[in-house]
């Protein structure tokens, strides 16, 4: 089973990388699925099938991994508008809204997504969900200064809140030095309202709800690869696959 | 003129400190007007007129100043709900909405305000304005990682954007290590919509629009001291003055 899931992630990643063309500036997400996209891009560069690519990494870890594999890096300050980004997700609903942040890189991932013309999400089918919050807690990045009032505020919205820790019991810190609250809301009827309430809170640096951001979702599973496209809105794309 | 403005600030501060009672836990803002409240509290503690007060400072600078003057400090993590906060503002509209952040402490000031049952804003009358944005640029705190895309986004909303610098020409950094964009929108017809658009942006840590947050505004000027109270909403208070 674990091996199959790994294969599905890899299949979705390879399909997504077909959209990366020579001379593009792209974003690359953090996490086990996006990592397969990184490996695929590195291998196509090595084989000369992909030329003159620049990558904005969504975490310090992705930055290191890309460097080790000879992928040329850039920053949003050098290239504020990206052609596309390939990233994973923890949970995906039928409207292509997402929960992200299981790996803790949600802030940079959302900054990069908002700077991208196209946001391609790759996943195995286990990430599909009828409603966000069914399978995953919502990660919320909070500045240490306001931690406790924010826990109380999010509890007042009906969520059970856990402060994320590392395996050794120390507090998990993001690349920005903030904490992550994993907020168990259960299945959300109205994720956009929860997003809005969290965005109004000063201590919330960012939350893992990606509403209206993904333009494409490529999922692989036992029945093959599916390519879902956002139906409406300004970010819709109509390019043909491959 | 400068001397008079200083006197008005002091008058407003002294009036606001009348609402601080023994055993309260309060927030204290950053800036020249709030500094007079800090001095007044220190002097009342010294004279034994105020007992068992604890203060949450809104910046590292306020923390140092309070320590030097013997004001007992605490944190939001020890006291996540504050009785009241006294703070200044750069611009105040007739609905008691504010622009804050001239001093760069907007993030902590908003966190403290949102954790306070009562937010008392003190100012001289020069801070009153028919419309936010008339007299002051809107400060927006942005993570360095997403600086340039965010400048472009805010320009697309129609603002002229300046990256804040220190007097010596180096980039101004907030207590969290972020940058401040001073965004010249001009008089805003709908500050709440601008706030909402900025809150949706991942790279925006916080902005200086305080909408529906102030419960009281105490302004002093040539015609004396005025105490304005929020008319509607859950945060309205009806205590009598002094």
Interface residues (C-beta under 8 A of the other chain):
Chain A: X75 X76 X77 X80 X81 X107 X108 X110 X111 X113 X114 X115 X143 X145 X146 X147 X148 X149 X151 X152 X153 X176 X177 X196 X199 X200 X201 X202 X203 X205 X206
Chain B: X75 X76 X77 X78 X80 X81 X107 X108 X110 X111 X113 X114 X115 X143 X145 X146 X147 X148 X149 X151 X152 X153 X176 X177 X196 X199 X200 X201 X202 X203 X205 X206
